[in-house]
Amino acid sequence: MANDEATPRPAPREVRIDKRQVRVLAHPLRMRLVGALRVKGPATATTLAELLGTNTGATSYHLRQLAEVGLVVEDSERGGGRQRWWQAAHDVTSWDPSDFDDDPDARAAIEWIQGDQVRLLVDTADRWFATQHEWSPAWRDGFGMSDIVMTIPPARLEELKTEMWQLLERYHRDAEAVDPADPEAQPVQVFLAAYPLREGL
């Protein structure tokens, strides 16, 4: 019998979004649709509408908008008849903010997306604070945030981010080998952020 651990796992499908894609993606429901398809896997518009608390018509419309720029695709293996299944076209979205410096609309869109990431972080933290008493001591010790202050040039900061991302990707690949029936295993969202130190500290 082949050793599953020796089977190489496919690399994440990554897209470096272009100006058209970023303008389409900068919408609250579209961001959530792409995120849900990446986390939950293929789904119909009806299933996604129930999951996200919206209506099927709006969900179908925004899925088609995302499909036009290649961010979601139809799942041909599941679709049949009038029921359309959708899946994320990629596992990871990447960009540099400077990619959009020459396009004011795309720059505004990426700034909105960055702000939405911060809003997601705040919402995730708030939900954790409200429910942390329900978790075991091991999880309460494991979750949370920390920070460190350093003086560093931008090129070195880019190296740091790259190394940290590679580490996260390795743990992500290892996590796929975890037994889903393991009662200690839970989905965890890890944020990676770096910002300038505000004056006055």
C-alpha positions in Angstrom: 0.0 0.0 0.0 1.4 3.5 -0.9 2.4 5.7 1.9 0.0 8.7 1.9 2.6 10.9 3.6 5.0 10.3 0.7 2.5 11.5 -1.9 3.4 15.1 -2.8 0.5 17.5 -2.3 -0.3 19.9 -5.1 0.9 23.5 -4.7 -1.9 26.0 -3.9 -3.4 27.5 -7.0 -2.5 31.2 -6.9 -3.6 34.2 -8.8 -1.9 37.6 -8.9 -5.0 39.7 -9.5 -5.0 42.2 -12.3 -6.8 45.6 -12.5 -10.0 44.1 -13.9 -10.2 41.4 -11.3 -9.5 43.7 -8.4 -12.3 46.1 -9.5 -14.8 43.1 -9.6 -13.6 41.6 -6.3 -13.9 44.8 -4.3 -17.5 44.1 -3.1 -18.6 42.8 0.3 -20.6 39.8 -1.0 -18.1 38.9 -3.7 -15.3 38.7 -1.2 -17.4 36.5 1.0 -18.4 34.2 -1.9 -14.8 33.6 -2.9 -13.8 33.0 0.7 -16.7 30.6 1.3 -15.9 28.6 -1.8 -12.2 28.4 -0.8 -13.0 27.2 2.7 -16.2 25.1 2.2 -15.5 23.8 -1.3 -17.9 23.8 -4.3 -21.4 24.9 -3.7 -24.6 26.1 -5.5 -25.8 29.7 -5.3 -28.7 28.5 -3.1 -26.3 26.9 -0.6 -24.1 29.9 -0.6 -27.0 32.2 -0.1 -28.1 30.2 3.0 -24.6 30.2 4.3 -24.1 33.9 3.9 -27.6 35.1 4.8 -28.4 36.6 1.4 -30.8 35.7 -1.4 -30.1 33.3 -4.3 -30.7 35.9 -7.0 -28.0 38.3 -5.7 -25.7 35.3 -5.1 -26.1 34.1 -8.6 -25.5 37.5 -10.1 -22.3 38.1 -8.1 -21.0 34.6 -8.9 -21.4 35.3 -12.6 -19.5 38.6 -12.2 -16.7 36.7 -10.5 -16.7 34.1 -13.2 -16.3 36.7 -16.0 -12.9 37.6 -14.6 -11.8 34.1 -13.8 -12.1 34.2 -10.0 -14.7 31.4 -9.8 -15.5 28.7 -12.3 -18.4 26.2 -12.7 -17.8 22.8 -11.3 -18.7 20.7 -14.3 -18.4 17.4 -12.4 -21.2 18.4 -10.1 -23.4 20.5 -12.3 -26.4 19.1 -14.1 -29.7 20.4 -15.3 -30.6 23.8 -14.0 -28.5 23.4 -10.9 -25.1 25.1 -11.3 -22.2 24.3 -8.9 -19.4 26.8 -8.4 -15.9 26.5 -7.1 -13.0 28.9 -6.4 -10.6 29.1 -9.3 -7.7 29.7 -7.0 -6.6 29.0 -3.4 -4.6 32.1 -2.8 -4.9 35.7 -4.1 -1.8 37.9 -4.2 -0.9 41.4 -5.2 1.4 44.3 -4.3 -0.5 47.6 -3.7 1.9 49.3 -6.1 0.6 47.1 -8.9 -2.3 49.6 -9.2 -0.6 52.9 -8.8 -1.4 53.9 -12.4 -5.1 53.2 -12.2 -7.1 55.3 -9.7 -10.1 53.0 -9.8 -8.1 49.8 -9.2 -6.1 51.5 -6.5 -9.3 52.5 -4.7 -10.6 48.9 -5.1 -7.4 47.4 -3.6 -7.6 49.9 -0.7 -11.1 48.8 -0.1 -10.1 45.1 -0.1 -7.2 45.9 2.4 -9.7 47.7 4.6 -12.1 44.7 4.4 -9.3 42.4 5.5 -8.8 44.6 8.6 -12.6 44.5 9.2 -12.5 40.7 9.0 -9.7 40.6 11.5 -11.6 42.8 14.0 -14.8 40.8 13.5 -13.0 37.5 14.0 -11.3 38.8 17.2 -14.5 40.2 18.6 -16.3 36.9 18.1 -13.4 35.1 19.8 -13.5 37.5 22.8 -17.2 36.9 23.1 -16.9 33.0 23.1 -13.4 32.2 24.4 -14.8 31.1 27.8 -16.4 28.2 25.9 -13.1 26.8 24.7 -10.6 24.6 26.5 -7.5 26.0 28.2 -5.3 24.6 25.5 -7.2 26.5 22.8 -7.4 29.7 24.9 -3.6 29.6 25.2 -3.2 28.8 21.6 -5.4 31.5 20.1 -4.6 35.2 20.3 -2.3 37.8 19.0 1.2 39.1 19.6 3.4 41.8 18.1 7.0 42.9 17.9 8.6 46.2 17.0 11.7 46.4 14.8 13.6 48.9 12.6 13.9 47.4 9.2 14.3 48.5 5.5 11.5 47.6 3.0 13.5 44.9 1.2 14.3 43.1 4.4 10.6 43.4 5.5 9.7 41.7 2.2 12.1 38.9 2.9 10.5 38.5 6.4 7.0 38.3 4.9 8.1 35.7 2.3 9.7 33.5 4.9 6.7 33.7 7.2 4.3 33.0 4.3 6.4 29.9 3.4 6.1 28.7 7.0 2.4 29.2 7.0 2.1 27.3 3.7 4.1 24.4 5.2 1.8 24.2 8.2 -1.2 24.5 5.9 0.0 21.5 3.9 0.7 19.5 7.1 -2.8 20.4 8.4 -4.3 18.6 5.4 -2.9 15.3 6.7 -4.7 15.7 10.0 -7.4 13.2 10.7 -10.7 15.1 10.3 -12.2 12.9 13.0 -9.6 14.1 15.5 -11.7 15.9 18.2 -8.8 18.2 18.9 -8.5 19.5 15.4 -10.4 22.7 14.5 -10.3 25.2 11.6 -8.0 28.1 12.4 -7.6 31.4 10.6 -4.1 32.9 10.7 -3.6 36.6 9.8 -0.2 38.0 8.7 0.2 41.8 9.0 2.9 44.4 9.2 2.3 48.1 9.6 4.4 51.2 10.4 4.8 52.0 14.1 2.6 54.9 15.0 4.2 58.0 16.4 4.2 58.7 20.1 5.2 55.2 21.3 
